[in-house]
Amino acid sequence: MRDLWMAPAVPRPVSLPAPAPAEPARRPGGRWAVRLLVAVLLAQMAFAMVTTAVRQTPTIDEPVYVGAGAQYVHEHRLRHNPEHPPLGKLVIGAGVALADPHLDPAFAGDQGQSGRHLLYESGNDPWRLMLWARLPVIALTLSFGLVVFAFARELAGPVAGSAALALYCFSPDVIAHGSLATLDVPAAGFVLTSAWLVWRARRRPRLYVPLAGVALGAALATKMSTLPAVPVLMALAAVSVWKASGGRRYRALGAAGSVALAAVAVVWVTYLMVDPRLRWFPEQHVPVVHGLRGLLVRLLPFPEAYRDGMRVQFGLENRPWQGFLFGRLYDGSLWYYLPAALLVKTPLGTLALWAAGAAAVVAVRRLRPAAPYVLAAPLVLLAAAMQGARDFGTRYAVFLPLFLAVAAGCVLLVRRRWVSVGVAVLATLAAVSSARAYPYYLPYSNEAFGGPGRTRQWLHDSNVDWGQDLGRLADRLRDRYPGERVWLVYKGSGVPSFYGIEASDPRRVPVHAVRGLLVVSDSAAAKASGRLAELIGGSRPVDDVGHSITVYRR
């Protein structure tokens, strides 16, 4: 039976931006030049991510995802980490499976202990295992670059697509988090893919509306923080089909429903892939959620494990977290934290192009129909993230570099002589700023804030130090400080002794007993109080490891 909302694939040129009349890529050989540029940009991004991933030790969240992913793939049990749905961890787990690790199904620790046990206590090589866990996320990150290119090219031509891809490929945040076995970039990329497919549905709704629902479902099955994008993308699907069908409302409503149904189906399929019997026995505390939040959780058409994960997330939001912004430690959260952190951690050229792109999408007549598709979802997601209680990093807004790269490419539709030159100059400045940070993308900050070496003065946690430089610290101590007494305050999930670091905790002895090298993770230093603050205050900084760990001498 044919769906009521289906419409013949009839173009609506009145509502769509016309192609640029004289794009260089339309000349003979121009298409190959664009393809070569795309390949070069993605190749340099792949090089940056892989070489970064090879040198970084596990960040705070990665062992949890690696352990849960291995459990999902090998044991088919929904046991750990319910606060995030399984899809991203299944992707990570596929990489872990290719590494053929030794597993210990009898281990009964919690989700954090399970990951560390797999990496450090089961006879596996954590360097090799972490690289294989990260490679599938790297591959996904590269594929989302193609979506950025395709989206911008359809809106403003192949040169615009290339400019958008350049901003994406040189985004320090995307490179940093796209090279880790985490969920932020995959979730953001699936939302972008859904928005792009909904835009394409204006021409071929029968094909692209279901695909948009699948992509949205993949986002929901990766991170629950993407839920605010659901009504936005449903509404955009309705608009697309309404345009394509000549204003037939029932088809528009059918499109919105189809996107929602496809998304819900993907979430269910993801859980069934882990355990076809959907057995769910939570091994961690699941808080009781009351009020509107509790009603929302009960109404979600998802498996019980998903709904319990939502309850865990709401419980985390109620904890008394601390934040650190512009050198100030504070309790709770600040509504402007994410915009301020993005101001620090985004290249200056990129910031200028983001602003120009958003303005162009709204102001240029030929681009206005695309404005909701490019800007609505990231704005809603950003507004939701700004209300969160955890001021831990720009990774909570990593969808912005994806969507705003598309918008930035559209600046080239502004017909002014200086626009092309300006875009080229700003994109080059952004690329140079990003390349200068290699291979320390996680602690990146732009030149206005002093670069990666000074990020610790403004921000903390995953903006600077997420535990990624334990291996580099081991090399530094061995090469420059052999035989010296080491006191270590490390904030991360790695095991120092595995890397050959023999150190004691300076907080467990009197201050006067701490002599030699005091090594402190910058995230711990940002929140230092009491004895640790006294120790740092009485020490002299002598070295810096990866712009995330400071070595002091006492």
Secondary structure by P-SEA (a helix, b strand, c coil): ccccccccccccccccccccccccccccaaaaaaaaaaaaaaaaaaaaaaaaaaccccccaaaaaaaaaaaaacccccccccccccaaaaaaaaaaaaacccccccccccaaaaaaaacccccccaaaaaaaaaaaaaaaaaaaaaaaaaaaaaaccaaaaaaaaaaaaacaaaaaaaaccccaaaaaaaaaaaaaaaaaccccccccaaaaaaaaaaaaacccccccaaaaaaaaaaaaaaaaacccaaaaaaaaaaaaaaaaaaaaaaaaaacccbbbbbccbbbbbccaaaaaaaaccccaaaaaaaaaaaaaaacbbbbbcccccccccccaaaaaaaaacccaaaaaaaaaaaaaaacccccccccccccaaaaaaaaaaaacccccccccccaaaaaaaaaaaacccccccaaaaaaaaaaaaaaaaaaaaccccccccccccccccccccccccccccccccaaaaaaaaaccccccbbbbbcccccccccccccccccccccccccccbbbbcaaaaaaccaaaaaaaaaccccccccccbbbbcc
